[in-house]
Amino acid sequence: MSGIEFPYLLFKTKKIMNDHSADDMRYGDLSEYDLKNHFGLHQASSFVDPYTLKRINPISPHRWQSPVYEKVLDILGAKQALSTKECTKILFDEFRHYANTFALYGPYNHLIKQMINHMQYGHGTSFQSLALSQAFEERILMDKSKNGILNVLKVAIARYINWDKKILTPKGSQEVENHIREETRLPKFNKFWDTFNGTKITVHDIHATHITLQSLQINDNRFHATVLFRAQDHFGLDKQDIIKYRNHHIVIFKIWFILQRYQKFGFKPFFTNMSATVTLSGSRIKNNP
């Protein structure tokens, strides 16, 4: 019986990495009729009408005033009719403005604006940052609960190591995976304070997680392991995200959904990648098999 070779993929979620088929990765697939009649998005912005590509003016001119009003707006550099590029620029500026509500404080409150910028200019390429990976690592290390991932992983490895041969066998690694799947709570940004520190709006639900055992040293009745956590979210909205009552009535999500899903705009969502390398140690469990 031989042990596993490193690095070894110990666990992966049922949802896959790089899932281009997910609904929140779709873009430019909905018409004006769809957005208005299926999602109730008759008005999203306070400044522009994305369907007519016109400004929403504080004073709506009477028909006979329109030519004069248009001329005044042109002189002021605030014309009523907009190009698609001009309209989306205003929408993205409004998107960034409303994002401030969800990023009031903390070392990660700049991330949401970086990611909005990436949606505007990144053409769907994947996003990663040291700050986001640091936030992910902190979330892993902070969870000291019984079903936190590190505690569950430590117990599982200690239980299924073949202590006589000082190895973790393929069968043992399968038992570790099963234990993780049944017992753990995978790291997410779902605490109350995440709503205001910029992490929940940027990574509102981690789509897929991989846990790789990079190394494992077994000495006497102790083990030392190096574990790589990789996680991926989608910076995009699916249909259920906008149908939910709270998101349907919050301006930032309406603007986001229209920028992404409206066929005139179709700004591409993207994969958000995070990683963290953690070391952990544990002792032999006396009653392990």
Order of alpha helices (4+ residues) and beta strands (2+ residues): beta-beta-beta-alpha-alpha-alpha-alpha-alpha-alpha-alpha-beta-beta-alpha-alpha-alpha-beta
